[in-house]
């Protein structure tokens, strides 16, 4: 089995080394896609991997999917069996031999699998990370920004255990540049491709990051209402809209968004928790208790762990301690202090269980 890391980068002399070192024992080839390098990034990469490095030029056209598709094609021409995406600001946190062994086994055991997901170290999301080559023509990266890999079905994707990744934090200036760049691209994309809920979702996320909350809620609402769209993405849009409404103390609106989200997918423990929190502020305590109990039943501390295979956003406190914390406040408001004390005990245990995930 030959694994090729695809590194898409511009000038990254100060950070490329750590990215490569985090993958060095895992991969056989490093394919660096040069999108306009004019510093010593390539020299630093070559110093680390020697003749395992292959460089290809790609004229940057402000289109992330285009360059990712190009990288997969070039990895195929190098004779790789598996391509792994690695950006210069990403780092693998894993036992490399274990991942190689698992991939080698799963390539044979699961011949239909094309994509392997890897979870972020923070636990809030996963990314398409490993790809069986050559890629079927019906599968490809899509989107100028917030690109996604499309064309595969549920039987063709698996989660790769034993490995995590991290991303370097962006500076405030870098974030502002990204948000304004994305805003322009996403507004254009939502005009040309208005029936794809993904672009509306990320438009909402970008508006929210820039403080345009009214526009963000409208974009999320549009994503939710695309009836033939992806249920997970639409549900996530509902949760985000509910979070904004809650932050504005518009509890009825937050509850409505939560209910609409749960109608799309009832396996969101954090959605039940947020609905319960909204009910608490509306002094609808019985409803708050019922929603907390549903959140706990679905969650990862005492529940059925319904969110474990979710690929999109995850609010982990909502899977663990948040519903117990809310029960504590609800029972105090009702004067049921013994139940409040029991809820506080469970809250501390659940919080500890979540924090141990990072250890």
PyMOL commands that set and color helices and strands:
alter all, ss='L'
color gray80, all
select helices_A, chain A and resi 16-23+41-52+64-77+96-109+154-156+172-192+197-209+213-224+231-247+251-264+269-281+285-298+316-319+322-333+337-356
alter helices_A, ss='H'
color red, helices_A
select strands_A, chain A and resi 3-9+29-34+53-57+82-85+90-94+115-120+126-132+140-142+148-150+157-167
alter strands_A, ss='S'
color yellow, strands_A
deselect
rebuild
show_as cartoon
